[in-house]
Amino acid sequence: MVVMDMSYSFKPSVEKALGSPVIIADRFHFCRYIYWALDRVRRRVQKDFHECDRKKRKRMKHVFNKRHEELTEKQRWYLERYLDFSSELRSAYKLKEAFRSWFDEAKQIGSNEGLLVKQAIYNFYHLVEKSGMKEFVKAIETFKNWEVEILNSFTFGYTNGPIEGLNNQTKAIKRNAFGFKRYDRLRMRVLLHHQLKEKTIQVG
């Protein structure tokens, strides 16, 4: 099995090198296509807003991406205020929440009820196509091209998240130290940070 991002150039190389393994699309990478679509709609419709509201909207991106049930009362007030400016933006936000609901449900039942997960993503496709929003339509075109690999992520449950987290922390260590002249010192610093002194591991 190979967990990877949705790279059209990397996929055939993996299949050729490893003899057609089971390929799993990393959850972070396919989820962000939906959040990118929402952000593109936001940026497009806000061009018609008053300049003051447009500047404030730029600071609202994290509110749009946050789970609705996790929003504070103040954040919900601001969200509703801005969604009232555009019915299209409200529809885009609802699509994002519909996708998130599918994603959460798929994580719970994916390994046991693959057909239900597949039918649910088809229902999401229908919602997107019905909306006619080009940003989301383009996103689900990518989903359809990688559908098997996306569904595999719920069937097998593997993700690159923990490894990418370690990589990001390692990059931060190197950046905060303004670089290391000696590799062995970088290696020791990374091992100490992750408390891996007693483990046999190769870093780098």
Summary of the structure (lengths in Angstrom):
residues: 204
radius of gyration: 20.7
end to end distance: 22.4
largest distance: 59.2
contacts: 542
relative contact order: 0.12
helix: 74%
strand: 3%
